[in-house]
Amino acid sequence: MLTSVLVSQAAAAPAAGAGGDPFMSALVQILPFFLILILFWFMIIRPQQKRMKTHREMISNLRRGDTVVTSGGLIGKIRNVQDDEVKLELATGVEVRVVRGTIAEVRNKGEPAPANDTKG
C-alpha cells in the first residue's frame, strides 16, 4: 500500500509542477550540446582542415631548386622530386631522401623546373 501511494504521488508531481511541453524541455536540454558542437567546428575542425588543404597544395607544388624545411628541422634544397620522395641537398655533396609528407615549409622558391626531372 505504501508503494502504491508513493508511485501515484511521483506520477502526479511532474504533471502538476511542469505544466510545459516535453518537447521544449528536451530542446532546452539539448541546445547547449549543439552550441558546443558548432563552437568546436568553427574553432578547431574547420581551421585544421584549411591547414591540411594548404599543406597538400604546398606538397604537390614542390619543384627542383626550392629551399624547404622538413618536420625534423633539416633545411635543404630540392634536387629531385619523385612520386612520394624528395631528394634534398643539405650541404655540398650531402644528399638525403625524405618522404614528401614530411616537408613542413617552403622557405623560398627556386628555379622553375619540371617536378619529375632526371637530373641529380
Backbone atoms as SQL, in Angstrom:
CREATE TABLE atoms (id INTEGER PRIMARY KEY, chain TEXT, resi INTEGER, resn TEXT, atom TEXT, x REAL, y REAL, z REAL);
INSERT INTO atoms VALUES
  (1, 'A', 1, 'MET', 'N', 0.806, -1.168, 0.000),
  (2, 'A', 1, 'MET', 'CA', 0.000, 0.000, 0.000),
  (3, 'A', 1, 'MET', 'C', 0.868, 1.258, 0.000),
  (4, 'A', 2, 'LEU', 'N', 1.948, 1.231, 0.715),
  (5, 'A', 2, 'LEU', 'CA', 2.838, 2.383, 0.758),
  (6, 'A', 2, 'LEU', 'C', 3.455, 2.642, -0.609),
  (7, 'A', 3, 'THR', 'N', 3.813, 1.579, -1.305),
  (8, 'A', 3, 'THR', 'CA', 4.406, 1.762, -2.633),
  (9, 'A', 3, 'THR', 'C', 3.406, 2.332, -3.624),
  (10, 'A', 4, 'SER', 'N', 2.158, 1.956, -3.528),
  (11, 'A', 4, 'SER', 'CA', 1.162, 2.490, -4.451),
  (12, 'A', 4, 'SER', 'C', 0.921, 3.972, -4.209),
  (13, 'A', 5, 'VAL', 'N', 0.995, 4.422, -2.974),
  (14, 'A', 5, 'VAL', 'CA', 0.830, 5.838, -2.654),
  (15, 'A', 5, 'VAL', 'C', 2.025, 6.630, -3.186),
  (16, 'A', 6, 'LEU', 'N', 3.244, 6.108, -3.008),
  (17, 'A', 6, 'LEU', 'CA', 4.444, 6.796, -3.479),
  (18, 'A', 6, 'LEU', 'C', 4.488, 6.872, -5.000),
  (19, 'A', 7, 'VAL', 'N', 4.061, 5.804, -5.654),
  (20, 'A', 7, 'VAL', 'CA', 4.056, 5.790, -7.115),
  (21, 'A', 7, 'VAL', 'C', 3.037, 6.782, -7.645),
  (22, 'A', 8, 'SER', 'N', 1.866, 6.842, -7.037),
  (23, 'A', 8, 'SER', 'CA', 0.848, 7.777, -7.517),
  (24, 'A', 8, 'SER', 'C', 1.276, 9.219, -7.273),
  (25, 'A', 9, 'GLN', 'N', 1.967, 9.517, -6.185),
  (26, 'A', 9, 'GLN', 'CA', 2.449, 10.868, -5.918),
  (27, 'A', 9, 'GLN', 'C', 3.582, 11.232, -6.884),
  (28, 'A', 10, 'ALA', 'N', 4.460, 10.304, -7.186),
  (29, 'A', 10, 'ALA', 'CA', 5.569, 10.561, -8.096),
  (30, 'A', 10, 'ALA', 'C', 5.067, 10.775, -9.511),
  (31, 'A', 11, 'ALA', 'N', 4.039, 10.063, -9.918),
  (32, 'A', 11, 'ALA', 'CA', 3.483, 10.216, -11.255),
  (33, 'A', 11, 'ALA', 'C', 2.725, 11.526, -11.378),
  (34, 'A', 12, 'ALA', 'N', 2.111, 11.984, -10.296),
  (35, 'A', 12, 'ALA', 'CA', 1.336, 13.218, -10.347),
  (36, 'A', 12, 'ALA', 'C', 2.212, 14.458, -10.241),
  (37, 'A', 13, 'ALA', 'N', 3.371, 14.356, -9.655),
  (38, 'A', 13, 'ALA', 'CA', 4.226, 15.524, -9.411),
  (39, 'A', 13, 'ALA', 'C', 4.692, 16.206, -10.702),
  (40, 'A', 14, 'PRO', 'N', 5.215, 15.521, -11.703),
  (41, 'A', 14, 'PRO', 'CA', 5.656, 16.230, -12.895),
  (42, 'A', 14, 'PRO', 'C', 4.520, 16.895, -13.651),
  (43, 'A', 15, 'ALA', 'N', 3.362, 16.281, -13.640),
  (44, 'A', 15, 'ALA', 'CA', 2.234, 16.860, -14.362),
  (45, 'A', 15, 'ALA', 'C', 1.796, 18.156, -13.702),
  (46, 'A', 16, 'ALA', 'N', 1.815, 18.211, -12.401),
  (47, 'A', 16, 'ALA', 'CA', 1.380, 19.413, -11.709),
  (48, 'A', 16, 'ALA', 'C', 2.457, 20.482, -11.727),
  (49, 'A', 17, 'GLY', 'N', 3.740, 20.082, -11.601),
  (50, 'A', 17, 'GLY', 'CA', 4.827, 21.051, -11.497),
  (51, 'A', 17, 'GLY', 'C', 5.314, 21.562, -12.834),
  (52, 'A', 18, 'ALA', 'N', 5.398, 20.725, -13.856),
  (53, 'A', 18, 'ALA', 'CA', 5.991, 21.129, -15.125),
  (54, 'A', 18, 'ALA', 'C', 5.032, 22.004, -15.901),
  (55, 'A', 19, 'GLY', 'N', 3.893, 21.484, -16.244),
  (56, 'A', 19, 'GLY', 'CA', 2.900, 22.240, -16.956),
  (57, 'A', 19, 'GLY', 'C', 3.349, 22.709, -18.334),
  (58, 'A', 20, 'GLY', 'N', 4.527, 22.267, -18.806),
  (59, 'A', 20, 'GLY', 'CA', 5.060, 22.708, -20.089),
  (60, 'A', 20, 'GLY', 'C', 5.107, 21.591, -21.099),
  (61, 'A', 21, 'ASP', 'N', 5.575, 21.944, -22.264),
  (62, 'A', 21, 'ASP', 'CA', 5.691, 20.995, -23.365),
  (63, 'A', 21, 'ASP', 'C', 6.941, 20.150, -23.168),
  (64, 'A', 22, 'PRO', 'N', 6.835, 18.818, -23.207),
  (65, 'A', 22, 'PRO', 'CA', 8.037, 17.991, -23.025),
  (66, 'A', 22, 'PRO', 'C', 9.038, 18.172, -24.168),
  (67, 'A', 23, 'PHE', 'N', 8.579, 18.518, -25.359),
  (68, 'A', 23, 'PHE', 'CA', 9.487, 18.758, -26.484),
  (69, 'A', 23, 'PHE', 'C', 10.377, 19.967, -26.213),
  (70, 'A', 24, 'MET', 'N', 9.799, 21.027, -25.671),
  (71, 'A', 24, 'MET', 'CA', 10.572, 22.238, -25.389),
  (72, 'A', 24, 'MET', 'C', 11.599, 21.996, -24.287),
  (73, 'A', 25, 'SER', 'N', 11.236, 21.222, -23.286),
  (74, 'A', 25, 'SER', 'CA', 12.200, 20.948, -22.213),
  (75, 'A', 25, 'SER', 'C', 13.354, 20.093, -22.736),
  (76, 'A', 26, 'ALA', 'N', 13.060, 19.163, -23.630),
  (77, 'A', 26, 'ALA', 'CA', 14.129, 18.356, -24.225),
  (78, 'A', 26, 'ALA', 'C', 15.008, 19.223, -25.117),
  (79, 'A', 27, 'LEU', 'N', 14.402, 20.149, -25.843),
  (80, 'A', 27, 'LEU', 'CA', 15.166, 21.052, -26.714),
  (81, 'A', 27, 'LEU', 'C', 16.083, 21.953, -25.902),
  (82, 'A', 28, 'VAL', 'N', 15.599, 22.442, -24.789),
  (83, 'A', 28, 'VAL', 'CA', 16.411, 23.296, -23.920),
  (84, 'A', 28, 'VAL', 'C', 17.587, 22.513, -23.345),
  (85, 'A', 29, 'GLN', 'N', 17.399, 21.239, -23.076),
  (86, 'A', 29, 'GLN', 'CA', 18.484, 20.423, -22.538),
  (87, 'A', 29, 'GLN', 'C', 19.513, 20.077, -23.608),
  (88, 'A', 30, 'ILE', 'N', 19.088, 19.916, -24.857),
  (89, 'A', 30, 'ILE', 'CA', 19.995, 19.514, -25.934),
  (90, 'A', 30, 'ILE', 'C', 20.678, 20.719, -26.578),
  (91, 'A', 31, 'LEU', 'N', 20.093, 21.879, -26.487),
  (92, 'A', 31, 'LEU', 'CA', 20.622, 23.077, -27.140),
  (93, 'A', 31, 'LEU', 'C', 22.078, 23.390, -26.765),
  (94, 'A', 32, 'PRO', 'N', 22.494, 23.338, -25.515),
  (95, 'A', 32, 'PRO', 'CA', 23.910, 23.604, -25.207),
  (96, 'A', 32, 'PRO', 'C', 24.870, 22.620, -25.876),
  (97, 'A', 33, 'PHE', 'N', 24.447, 21.385, -26.010),
  (98, 'A', 33, 'PHE', 'CA', 25.287, 20.385, -26.680),
  (99, 'A', 33, 'PHE', 'C', 25.542, 20.783, -28.131),
  (100, 'A', 34, 'PHE', 'N', 24.484, 21.220, -28.842),
  (101, 'A', 34, 'PHE', 'CA', 24.643, 21.635, -30.233),
  (102, 'A', 34, 'PHE', 'C', 25.471, 22.915, -30.347),
  (103, 'A', 35, 'LEU', 'N', 25.326, 23.813, -29.401),
  (104, 'A', 35, 'LEU', 'CA', 26.135, 25.023, -29.415),
  (105, 'A', 35, 'LEU', 'C', 27.616, 24.710, -29.231),
  (106, 'A', 36, 'ILE', 'N', 27.926, 23.753, -28.393),
  (107, 'A', 36, 'ILE', 'CA', 29.317, 23.340, -28.197),
  (108, 'A', 36, 'ILE', 'C', 29.858, 22.696, -29.466),
  (109, 'A', 37, 'LEU', 'N', 29.047, 21.867, -30.125),
  (110, 'A', 37, 'LEU', 'CA', 29.484, 21.258, -31.381),
  (111, 'A', 37, 'LEU', 'C', 29.767, 22.315, -32.452),
  (112, 'A', 38, 'ILE', 'N', 28.912, 23.310, -32.553),
  (113, 'A', 38, 'ILE', 'CA', 29.123, 24.390, -33.527),
  (114, 'A', 38, 'ILE', 'C', 30.389, 25.165, -33.184),
  (115, 'A', 39, 'LEU', 'N', 30.612, 25.430, -31.918),
  (116, 'A', 39, 'LEU', 'CA', 31.819, 26.126, -31.490),
  (117, 'A', 39, 'LEU', 'C', 33.069, 25.313, -31.831),
  (118, 'A', 40, 'PHE', 'N', 33.048, 24.014, -31.576),
  (119, 'A', 40, 'PHE', 'CA', 34.176, 23.149, -31.930),
  (120, 'A', 40, 'PHE', 'C', 34.433, 23.182, -33.429),
  (121, 'A', 41, 'TRP', 'N', 33.367, 23.169, -34.221),
  (122, 'A', 41, 'TRP', 'CA', 33.519, 23.171, -35.673),
  (123, 'A', 41, 'TRP', 'C', 34.277, 24.411, -36.129),
  (124, 'A', 42, 'PHE', 'N', 33.857, 25.585, -35.666),
  (125, 'A', 42, 'PHE', 'CA', 34.471, 26.820, -36.129),
  (126, 'A', 42, 'PHE', 'C', 35.809, 27.125, -35.483),
  (127, 'A', 43, 'MET', 'N', 36.049, 26.617, -34.281),
  (128, 'A', 43, 'MET', 'CA', 37.299, 26.937, -33.591),
  (129, 'A', 43, 'MET', 'C', 38.393, 25.896, -33.815),
  (130, 'A', 44, 'ILE', 'N', 38.044, 24.645, -34.064),
  (131, 'A', 44, 'ILE', 'CA', 39.054, 23.587, -34.138),
  (132, 'A', 44, 'ILE', 'C', 39.042, 22.858, -35.476),
  (133, 'A', 45, 'ILE', 'N', 37.921, 22.297, -35.860),
  (134, 'A', 45, 'ILE', 'CA', 37.873, 21.404, -37.017),
  (135, 'A', 45, 'ILE', 'C', 38.081, 22.156, -38.324),
  (136, 'A', 46, 'ARG', 'N', 37.366, 23.242, -38.537),
  (137, 'A', 46, 'ARG', 'CA', 37.458, 23.974, -39.795),
  (138, 'A', 46, 'ARG', 'C', 38.857, 24.555, -40.036),
  (139, 'A', 47, 'PRO', 'N', 39.500, 25.215, -39.069),
  (140, 'A', 47, 'PRO', 'CA', 40.860, 25.709, -39.310),
  (141, 'A', 47, 'PRO', 'C', 41.865, 24.584, -39.586),
  (142, 'A', 48, 'GLN', 'N', 41.694, 23.441, -38.930),
  (143, 'A', 48, 'GLN', 'CA', 42.596, 22.318, -39.173),
  (144, 'A', 48, 'GLN', 'C', 42.441, 21.794, -40.593),
  (145, 'A', 49, 'GLN', 'N', 41.213, 21.734, -41.092),
  (146, 'A', 49, 'GLN', 'CA', 41.002, 21.292, -42.467),
  (147, 'A', 49, 'GLN', 'C', 41.631, 22.260, -43.456),
  (148, 'A', 50, 'LYS', 'N', 41.570, 23.552, -43.184),
  (149, 'A', 50, 'LYS', 'CA', 42.205, 24.540, -44.061),
  (150, 'A', 50, 'LYS', 'C', 43.717, 24.370, -44.063),
  (151, 'A', 51, 'ARG', 'N', 44.320, 24.154, -42.888),
  (152, 'A', 51, 'ARG', 'CA', 45.768, 23.945, -42.812),
  (153, 'A', 51, 'ARG', 'C', 46.180, 22.698, -43.578),
  (154, 'A', 52, 'MET', 'N', 45.382, 21.628, -43.462),
  (155, 'A', 52, 'MET', 'CA', 45.696, 20.396, -44.188),
  (156, 'A', 52, 'MET', 'C', 45.611, 20.618, -45.690),
  (157, 'A', 53, 'LYS', 'N', 44.636, 21.380, -46.134),
  (158, 'A', 53, 'LYS', 'CA', 44.479, 21.656, -47.567),
  (159, 'A', 53, 'LYS', 'C', 45.661, 22.463, -48.100),
  (160, 'A', 54, 'THR', 'N', 46.083, 23.489, -47.378),
  (161, 'A', 54, 'THR', 'CA', 47.222, 24.288, -47.845),
  (162, 'A', 54, 'THR', 'C', 48.511, 23.467, -47.828),
  (163, 'A', 55, 'HIS', 'N', 48.663, 22.560, -46.860),
  (164, 'A', 55, 'HIS', 'CA', 49.852, 21.708, -46.823),
  (165, 'A', 55, 'HIS', 'C', 49.867, 20.754, -48.008),
  (166, 'A', 56, 'ARG', 'N', 48.713, 20.165, -48.338),
  (167, 'A', 56, 'ARG', 'CA', 48.641, 19.277, -49.510),
  (168, 'A', 56, 'ARG', 'C', 48.989, 20.029, -50.788),
  (169, 'A', 57, 'GLU', 'N', 48.495, 21.272, -50.919),
  (170, 'A', 57, 'GLU', 'CA', 48.817, 22.076, -52.101),
  (171, 'A', 57, 'GLU', 'C', 50.301, 22.386, -52.160),
  (172, 'A', 58, 'MET', 'N', 50.900, 22.727, -51.012),
  (173, 'A', 58, 'MET', 'CA', 52.324, 23.026, -50.968),
  (174, 'A', 58, 'MET', 'C', 53.139, 21.800, -51.375),
  (175, 'A', 59, 'ILE', 'N', 52.767, 20.630, -50.874),
  (176, 'A', 59, 'ILE', 'CA', 53.488, 19.392, -51.190),
  (177, 'A', 59, 'ILE', 'C', 53.364, 19.064, -52.672),
  (178, 'A', 60, 'SER', 'N', 52.211, 19.291, -53.249),
  (179, 'A', 60, 'SER', 'CA', 52.036, 18.956, -54.662),
  (180, 'A', 60, 'SER', 'C', 52.760, 19.937, -55.584),
  (181, 'A', 61, 'ASN', 'N', 53.101, 21.125, -55.096),
  (182, 'A', 61, 'ASN', 'CA', 53.768, 22.132, -55.920),
  (183, 'A', 61, 'ASN', 'C', 55.274, 22.204, -55.689),
  (184, 'A', 62, 'LEU', 'N', 55.871, 21.195, -55.073),
  (185, 'A', 62, 'LEU', 'CA', 57.317, 21.200, -54.864),
  (186, 'A', 62, 'LEU', 'C', 58.046, 21.066, -56.198),
  (187, 'A', 63, 'ARG', 'N', 59.128, 21.838, -56.365),
  (188, 'A', 63, 'ARG', 'CA', 59.919, 21.825, -57.597),
  (189, 'A', 63, 'ARG', 'C', 61.403, 21.797, -57.251),
  (190, 'A', 64, 'ARG', 'N', 62.186, 21.378, -58.219),
  (191, 'A', 64, 'ARG', 'CA', 63.634, 21.371, -58.054),
  (192, 'A', 64, 'ARG', 'C', 64.112, 22.800, -57.810),
  (193, 'A', 65, 'GLY', 'N', 64.988, 22.968, -56.850),
  (194, 'A', 65, 'GLY', 'CA', 65.536, 24.275, -56.534),
  (195, 'A', 65, 'GLY', 'C', 64.872, 24.952, -55.354),
  (196, 'A', 66, 'ASP', 'N', 63.736, 24.456, -54.895),
  (197, 'A', 66, 'ASP', 'CA', 63.070, 25.046, -53.728),
  (198, 'A', 66, 'ASP', 'C', 63.880, 24.747, -52.472),
  (199, 'A', 67, 'THR', 'N', 63.976, 25.720, -51.594),
  (200, 'A', 67, 'THR', 'CA', 64.588, 25.501, -50.284),
  (201, 'A', 67, 'THR', 'C', 63.460, 25.176, -49.318),
  (202, 'A', 68, 'VAL', 'N', 63.577, 24.029, -48.652),
  (203, 'A', 68, 'VAL', 'CA', 62.495, 23.535, -47.800),
  (204, 'A', 68, 'VAL', 'C', 63.011, 23.185, -46.414),
  (205, 'A', 69, 'VAL', 'N', 62.073, 23.094, -45.484),
  (206, 'A', 69, 'VAL', 'CA', 62.357, 22.649, -44.123),
  (207, 'A', 69, 'VAL', 'C', 61.525, 21.406, -43.875),
  (208, 'A', 70, 'THR', 'N', 62.158, 20.339, -43.384),
  (209, 'A', 70, 'THR', 'CA', 61.418, 19.120, -43.071),
  (210, 'A', 70, 'THR', 'C', 60.839, 19.230, -41.667),
  (211, 'A', 71, 'SER', 'N', 59.945, 18.324, -41.329),
  (212, 'A', 71, 'SER', 'CA', 59.359, 18.343, -39.986),
  (213, 'A', 71, 'SER', 'C', 60.396, 17.995, -38.924),
  (214, 'A', 72, 'GLY', 'N', 61.501, 17.384, -39.326),
  (215, 'A', 72, 'GLY', 'CA', 62.589, 17.096, -38.397),
  (216, 'A', 72, 'GLY', 'C', 63.553, 18.246, -38.227),
  (217, 'A', 73, 'GLY', 'N', 63.353, 19.325, -38.993),
  (218, 'A', 73, 'GLY', 'CA', 64.189, 20.509, -38.839),
  (219, 'A', 73, 'GLY', 'C', 65.327, 20.618, -39.837),
  (220, 'A', 74, 'LEU', 'N', 65.452, 19.684, -40.776),
  (221, 'A', 74, 'LEU', 'CA', 66.512, 19.763, -41.773),
  (222, 'A', 74, 'LEU', 'C', 66.138, 20.795, -42.838),
  (223, 'A', 75, 'ILE', 'N', 67.111, 21.625, -43.194),
  (224, 'A', 75, 'ILE', 'CA', 66.900, 22.621, -44.238),
  (225, 'A', 75, 'ILE', 'C', 67.760, 22.224, -45.423),
  (226, 'A', 76, 'GLY', 'N', 67.143, 22.139, -46.588),
  (227, 'A', 76, 'GLY', 'CA', 67.887, 21.739, -47.771),
  (228, 'A', 76, 'GLY', 'C', 67.230, 22.224, -49.034),
  (229, 'A', 77, 'LYS', 'N', 67.961, 22.042, -50.124),
  (230, 'A', 77, 'LYS', 'CA', 67.480, 22.438, -51.437),
  (231, 'A', 77, 'LYS', 'C', 67.070, 21.180, -52.190),
  (232, 'A', 78, 'ILE', 'N', 65.915, 21.228, -52.822),
  (233, 'A', 78, 'ILE', 'CA', 65.405, 20.064, -53.538),
  (234, 'A', 78, 'ILE', 'C', 66.239, 19.849, -54.796),
  (235, 'A', 79, 'ARG', 'N', 66.732, 18.626, -54.969),
  (236, 'A', 79, 'ARG', 'CA', 67.485, 18.260, -56.161),
  (237, 'A', 79, 'ARG', 'C', 66.668, 17.391, -57.099),
  (238, 'A', 80, 'ASN', 'N', 65.748, 16.607, -56.550),
  (239, 'A', 80, 'ASN', 'CA', 64.965, 15.702, -57.379),
  (240, 'A', 80, 'ASN', 'C', 63.633, 15.438, -56.687),
  (241, 'A', 81, 'VAL', 'N', 62.550, 15.463, -57.442),
  (242, 'A', 81, 'VAL', 'CA', 61.221, 15.182, -56.907),
  (243, 'A', 81, 'VAL', 'C', 60.691, 13.936, -57.593),
  (244, 'A', 82, 'GLN', 'N', 60.331, 12.938, -56.794),
  (245, 'A', 82, 'GLN', 'CA', 59.743, 11.721, -57.331),
  (246, 'A', 82, 'GLN', 'C', 58.305, 11.635, -56.837),
  (247, 'A', 83, 'ASP', 'N', 57.671, 10.490, -57.023),
  (248, 'A', 83, 'ASP', 'CA', 56.260, 10.347, -56.655),
  (249, 'A', 83, 'ASP', 'C', 56.008, 10.676, -55.187),
  (250, 'A', 84, 'ASP', 'N', 56.650, 9.955, -54.285),
  (251, 'A', 84, 'ASP', 'CA', 56.409, 10.189, -52.865),
  (252, 'A', 84, 'ASP', 'C', 57.680, 10.517, -52.092),
  (253, 'A', 85, 'GLU', 'N', 58.780, 10.731, -52.807),
  (254, 'A', 85, 'GLU', 'CA', 60.042, 11.068, -52.162),
  (255, 'A', 85, 'GLU', 'C', 60.652, 12.299, -52.805),
  (256, 'A', 86, 'VAL', 'N', 61.496, 12.987, -52.018),
  (257, 'A', 86, 'VAL', 'CA', 62.211, 14.164, -52.487),
  (258, 'A', 86, 'VAL', 'C', 63.671, 13.975, -52.099),
  (259, 'A', 87, 'LYS', 'N', 64.571, 14.287, -53.017),
  (260, 'A', 87, 'LYS', 'CA', 65.998, 14.237, -52.701),
  (261, 'A', 87, 'LYS', 'C', 66.438, 15.650, -52.348),
  (262, 'A', 88, 'LEU', 'N', 66.928, 15.814, -51.112),
  (263, 'A', 88, 'LEU', 'CA', 67.371, 17.116, -50.618),
  (264, 'A', 88, 'LEU', 'C', 68.884, 17.171, -50.559),
  (265, 'A', 89, 'GLU', 'N', 69.435, 18.321, -50.931),
  (266, 'A', 89, 'GLU', 'CA', 70.863, 18.565, -50.741),
  (267, 'A', 89, 'GLU', 'C', 70.994, 19.418, -49.492),
  (268, 'A', 90, 'LEU', 'N', 71.568, 18.819, -48.435),
  (269, 'A', 90, 'LEU', 'CA', 71.729, 19.526, -47.166),
  (270, 'A', 90, 'LEU', 'C', 72.979, 20.390, -47.171),
  (271, 'A', 91, 'ALA', 'N', 74.027, 19.899, -47.775),
  (272, 'A', 91, 'ALA', 'CA', 75.288, 20.628, -47.928),
  (273, 'A', 91, 'ALA', 'C', 75.892, 20.158, -49.246),
  (274, 'A', 92, 'THR', 'N', 76.978, 20.777, -49.654),
  (275, 'A', 92, 'THR', 'CA', 77.609, 20.390, -50.909),
  (276, 'A', 92, 'THR', 'C', 78.028, 18.924, -50.831),
  (277, 'A', 93, 'GLY', 'N', 77.456, 18.121, -51.701),
  (278, 'A', 93, 'GLY', 'CA', 77.780, 16.701, -51.751),
  (279, 'A', 93, 'GLY', 'C', 77.021, 15.841, -50.755),
  (280, 'A', 94, 'VAL', 'N', 76.151, 16.404, -49.945),
  (281, 'A', 94, 'VAL', 'CA', 75.392, 15.630, -48.960),
  (282, 'A', 94, 'VAL', 'C', 73.920, 15.663, -49.364),
  (283, 'A', 95, 'GLU', 'N', 73.415, 14.507, -49.814),
  (284, 'A', 95, 'GLU', 'CA', 72.018, 14.418, -50.234),
  (285, 'A', 95, 'GLU', 'C', 71.307, 13.343, -49.431),
  (286, 'A', 96, 'VAL', 'N', 70.051, 13.615, -49.100),
  (287, 'A', 96, 'VAL', 'CA', 69.223, 12.644, -48.383),
  (288, 'A', 96, 'VAL', 'C', 67.881, 12.545, -49.091),
  (289, 'A', 97, 'ARG', 'N', 67.245, 11.398, -48.915),
  (290, 'A', 97, 'ARG', 'CA', 65.895, 11.204, -49.435),
  (291, 'A', 97, 'ARG', 'C', 64.921, 11.359, -48.283),
  (292, 'A', 98, 'VAL', 'N', 63.873, 12.132, -48.510),
  (293, 'A', 98, 'VAL', 'CA', 62.843, 12.300, -47.486),
  (294, 'A', 98, 'VAL', 'C', 61.474, 12.080, -48.126),
  (295, 'A', 99, 'VAL', 'N', 60.534, 11.686, -47.327),
  (296, 'A', 99, 'VAL', 'CA', 59.164, 11.490, -47.793),
  (297, 'A', 99, 'VAL', 'C', 58.536, 12.870, -47.981),
  (298, 'A', 100, 'ARG', 'N', 57.776, 13.035, -49.053),
  (299, 'A', 100, 'ARG', 'CA', 57.184, 14.344, -49.369),
  (300, 'A', 100, 'ARG', 'C', 56.341, 14.902, -48.236),
  (301, 'A', 101, 'GLY', 'N', 55.617, 14.040, -47.550),
  (302, 'A', 101, 'GLY', 'CA', 54.728, 14.490, -46.485),
  (303, 'A', 101, 'GLY', 'C', 55.446, 15.095, -45.298),
  (304, 'A', 102, 'THR', 'N', 56.759, 14.851, -45.172),
  (305, 'A', 102, 'THR', 'CA', 57.499, 15.402, -44.045),
  (306, 'A', 102, 'THR', 'C', 58.017, 16.807, -44.312),
  (307, 'A', 103, 'ILE', 'N', 57.766, 17.340, -45.498),
  (308, 'A', 103, 'ILE', 'CA', 58.151, 18.722, -45.781),
  (309, 'A', 103, 'ILE', 'C', 57.173, 19.623, -45.038),
  (310, 'A', 104, 'ALA', 'N', 57.702, 20.464, -44.154),
  (311, 'A', 104, 'ALA', 'CA', 56.845, 21.305, -43.326),
  (312, 'A', 104, 'ALA', 'C', 56.679, 22.710, -43.899),
  (313, 'A', 105, 'GLU', 'N', 57.683, 23.188, -44.644),
  (314, 'A', 105, 'GLU', 'CA', 57.649, 24.576, -45.080),
  (315, 'A', 105, 'GLU', 'C', 58.529, 24.750, -46.307),
  (316, 'A', 106, 'VAL', 'N', 58.112, 25.612, -47.207),
  (317, 'A', 106, 'VAL', 'CA', 58.950, 26.001, -48.347),
  (318, 'A', 106, 'VAL', 'C', 59.455, 27.397, -48.041),
  (319, 'A', 107, 'ARG', 'N', 60.780, 27.528, -47.854),
  (320, 'A', 107, 'ARG', 'CA', 61.360, 28.816, -47.490),
  (321, 'A', 107, 'ARG', 'C', 61.353, 29.784, -48.660),
  (322, 'A', 108, 'ASN', 'N', 61.909, 29.348, -49.801),
  (323, 'A', 108, 'ASN', 'CA', 61.852, 30.196, -50.989),
  (324, 'A', 108, 'ASN', 'C', 61.829, 29.325, -52.215),
  (325, 'A', 109, 'LYS', 'N', 61.195, 29.860, -53.233),
  (326, 'A', 109, 'LYS', 'CA', 61.058, 29.121, -54.480),
  (327, 'A', 109, 'LYS', 'C', 62.345, 29.237, -55.270),
  (328, 'A', 110, 'GLY', 'N', 62.709, 28.133, -55.904),
  (329, 'A', 110, 'GLY', 'CA', 63.908, 28.125, -56.722),
  (330, 'A', 110, 'GLY', 'C', 63.579, 28.323, -58.182),
  (331, 'A', 111, 'GLU', 'N', 64.468, 27.849, -59.018),
  (332, 'A', 111, 'GLU', 'CA', 64.287, 27.965, -60.459),
  (333, 'A', 111, 'GLU', 'C', 63.089, 27.144, -60.911),
  (334, 'A', 112, 'PRO', 'N', 62.336, 27.628, -61.873),
  (335, 'A', 112, 'PRO', 'CA', 61.228, 26.809, -62.367),
  (336, 'A', 112, 'PRO', 'C', 61.773, 25.609, -63.130),
  (337, 'A', 113, 'ALA', 'N', 61.346, 24.445, -62.729),
  (338, 'A', 113, 'ALA', 'CA', 61.804, 23.211, -63.357),
  (339, 'A', 113, 'ALA', 'C', 60.694, 22.188, -63.240),
  (340, 'A', 114, 'PRO', 'N', 60.637, 21.220, -64.145),
  (341, 'A', 114, 'PRO', 'CA', 59.618, 20.180, -64.014),
  (342, 'A', 114, 'PRO', 'C', 59.856, 19.343, -62.766),
  (343, 'A', 115, 'ALA', 'N', 58.783, 18.850, -62.203),
  (344, 'A', 115, 'ALA', 'CA', 58.866, 18.136, -60.928),
  (345, 'A', 115, 'ALA', 'C', 59.592, 16.795, -61.078),
  (346, 'A', 116, 'ASN', 'N', 59.421, 16.108, -62.173),
  (347, 'A', 116, 'ASN', 'CA', 59.985, 14.777, -62.343),
  (348, 'A', 116, 'ASN', 'C', 61.189, 14.817, -63.279),
  (349, 'A', 117, 'ASP', 'N', 62.147, 15.631, -62.936),
  (350, 'A', 117, 'ASP', 'CA', 63.338, 15.701, -63.784),
  (351, 'A', 117, 'ASP', 'C', 64.245, 14.506, -63.514),
  (352, 'A', 118, 'THR', 'N', 65.139, 14.219, -64.435),
  (353, 'A', 118, 'THR', 'CA', 66.027, 13.075, -64.282),
  (354, 'A', 118, 'THR', 'C', 67.409, 13.477, -63.823),
  (355, 'A', 119, 'LYS', 'N', 67.668, 14.736, -63.633),
  (356, 'A', 119, 'LYS', 'CA', 68.969, 15.201, -63.154),
  (357, 'A', 119, 'LYS', 'C', 69.070, 14.991, -61.649),
  (358, 'A', 120, 'GLY', 'N', 70.299, 14.901, -61.171),
  (359, 'A', 120, 'GLY', 'CA', 70.559, 14.907, -59.749),
  (360, 'A', 120, 'GLY', 'C', 70.242, 13.630, -59.126);
